[in-house]
Amino acid sequence: AEAIIGVALAAGAVALLRARPHAWGVAVAANIFAVAGFAVGLTRTVQGGGALDIGYHLTVLPLLLLTLVLLARARPSGGASAGMHPARG
């Protein structure tokens, strides 16, 4: 499951770096997917996993949430530039 989440996050990052149309939306969707996946993983791990697995999920989940907050704060404005990286306009 983490490999699929990693691929989704990488796709979101590549979209942002290449300033593709709808890049911000792709990045947000990938991050939401990752948060949901880690939340499910944490739930299942708490039910029968080891301390290391629980610690892993408890470490990465807040980082994903922080990334989501940062993406929300960097939302591009305007229709034509909605796919552009915020720093590039």
C-alpha positions, -999 to 999 in steps of 0.1 A, spaced: 0 0 0 28 24 8 43 19 -27 10 30 -43 9 60 -20 45 68 -29 37 67 -66 7 90 -61 27 115 -41 55 114 -67 30 120 -95 17 150 -76 52 164 -70 61 159 -107 30 177 -117 39 207 -95 75 208 -106 65 207 -143 38 233 -137 13 211 -156 -23 223 -160 -43 214 -128 -10 206 -110 -22 220 -77 -53 199 -79 -33 168 -87 -9 174 -58 -38 180 -34 -56 149 -46 -25 128 -42 -19 141 -7 -55 135 4 -52 99 -10 -20 95 10 -36 108 42 -65 85 38 -42 56 31 -21 62 61 -52 67 83 -65 33 72 -30 18 76 -28 32 111 -62 19 120 -53 -16 109 -18 -15 124 -32 -5 158 -54 -35 157 -26 -60 153 7 -44 144 40 -39 162 52 -7 179 75 1 150 47 0 124 25 21 146 54 46 151 59 47 114 23 56 107 22 81 136 53 98 122 44 100 85 7 109 90 14 143 106 39 151 79 13 144 52 -12 166 70 14 194 72 20 190 35 -17 193 29 -19 225 49 10 239 30 -6 231 -3 -38 247 8 -20 279 18 -2 279 -16 -33 275 -37 -29 294 -69 -54 322 -77 -71 327 -110 -84 304 -137 -56 306 -162 -27 302 -137 -44 275 -116 -21 249 -130 11 270 -124 34 267 -95 25 295 -70 61 309 -71 60 311 -108 26 330 -110 
